[in-house]
Amino acid sequence: MRLRTLVRIDKSARRLAEIFAVLAKYGLGDWLSGIDYDWLRGLLKRSADGAVIPDLTTNERIRSVLTELGPGFIKLGQILSTRPDLIGPDLTDELGKLQSNAPADPFDRVRAAVEAEFGRPLGELFASFDEAPIASASIGQVHGATLADGLEVVVKVMHDGIEASLRRDLDLLVGIAELADTHAPQLRRYQPLATARDIERTLLRELDFAHERRHLEKFAENFAGDPHVRFPEVRPELCGQRVLTMERFRGVPVNDGAGLRASGEDLSAFAGRGGRMYLDMIFRDGFYHADPHPGNLFLLAGGVVGVIDCGMVGQIDEDLRQDIEEMLMAAVANDSRVFTDLVMRIGRTPPELDEDALRAEIESFLNDYTAQSIAEFDVSGALQRMFSAFREFRIVLPRNFAMLVKTLILLDGTAKRLSPDFSLAALIAPYCRRTLHRRLAPRRLFADLHRGYRDWRRLAGELPRDLADILTRFRKGTLEVHMEHRRLESTVDRLVMGLLTSAMFLGSAMMWSMAAPPLVFGVSLFGAVGFAVSVVMGARLIFSVRRAHRGKGRRR
């Protein structure tokens, strides 16, 4: 273990003991037995009470552990719930149940935080400010308020001390991930260290509400011409790093089934509007709300879709857009070979991947789903089966791709709560056709040709100058070629040693057979000595090769 890992963990020994105790309490501390550090095992023994929760499934225990460990780990679980390619669909579904409920800060702390953010008394900033919070989540809590112009707003205030607490837990999380990477072979397939680093970057962004403010403004701009979609209007003069002020929606949250039924609105039409809104975000804007949880969507007056909690977003860059388009074209053509090649290019594949088996699985997948009609096509089922296949073959997808697919699965589930007849496939079909037409459109082809022309023109402009420089150096005798062979030194050494051993063996054998003087008891002295040395060298070479093979086997 590296020294910095020990230092990172030792700085938070009390929190580490608490984490180990909770893991053991829920029967999830068995992997710790592989850690050969007495002081860590001592912490576990002193902290755990030996209680086991026998009636819970493993996935339920994991969710309970994250809940009990507090806000930072709840956020960890919520982020992992977007990665079914890493942890599987069953665990992502379970982690999707995590609720970010947290104890609310006393009102005097809230007042102090708001006044410190803007440098003015609370009474000058708001006409009224509710002392009791509407909700309290892991990062902050929300209070109702009214502005001087009469607009009802909600004020999101970051919890006091949450930044230090979250940074401590993130630092510890990275340390635990390093432990898991080293001592828990059964967890390595989840890439704990790489995942922990990604989670660290994501959560640190949530410690600045300015990111969520920009997201809200961008969404409002993208849907400015759509009367059926609304995002809360932010008040920039009352927004900062730790405080976010936005319009308050008066509507029915989608998780309120009784309220939706009592509203009298056409819920099927409402579900369709919400579905088209998300598909516009994904296919039109390349910037989408990545948490279509029922609690984040509202039914507003007139059947308008209201969206809140825009902290978690996904973006589709040009490379990802092209990958999606190529996968759609391969799926439409039922071309399992191209689809497999794309999967292997997009995701990280293990060295021992069985490409033929993966291609056979993808061919079966395409045959099962491309033959279905739009009406019977189950988007969630197809995407979950695809994730299961990727996980079976230990293929790790890029985070933005995995988040997109998980968002579509959540969207399908949320919409079907509103209308059992909802068909995401029927809504996606026109977008897919437009995508394929755009891919094959003359304008797109011309843009690709123009991009290639620019690259070739740049190469054509630089190539003569580079060739002239090479020829000049060649004539002057100053041309140098530097070649680097990584990890070949030991192989070259063995090859040279093998050639020397062979040459010495053959030369010595010839001298021995020809009785080359000087002779000792009728045997050529140089022939015998050379023969013995060549045998020793050959034995050492064989042992060296076998030791290298054993080392490779252990690394695998």
ABEGO torsion letter per residue (X at the ends): XBAAAAAAAAAAAAAAAAAAAAAAAAGAAAAAAABBBAAAAAAAAAABAGBBBAABBAAAAAAAAAAAAEAAAAAAAAAAAABAAAAEAAAAAAAAABBABBBBBBAAAAAAAAAAAAGBBAAAABABBBABBABBBAABBBBBBBBAAGBBBBBBBBBBGAAAAAAAAAAAAAAAAAAAAAABAAAAAAGAAAAAAAAAAAAAAAABAAAAAAAAAAAAAAAAABAABBBBBBBAAABBAABBBBBBBBBBBAABAAAAAAAGBBAAAAAAAAAAAAAAAAAAAGBBBABABAAABBBBBGGBBBBBGAABBBBBBAAAAAAAAAAAAAAAAGBAAAAAAAAAAABBBBAABBAAAAAAAAAAAAAAAAABBAAABBAAAAAAAAAAAAAAAGBBBBAAAAAAAAAAAAAAAAAAAABAABBAAAAAAAAAAAAAAAAABAAAAAAAAAAAAAAAAAAAAAAAAAAAAAAAAAAAGABBBBBBBBGAAAAAAAAAAAAAAAAAAAAAAAAAAAGBOBBBGGBBAAAAAAAAAAAAAAAAAAAAAAAAAAAAAAAX
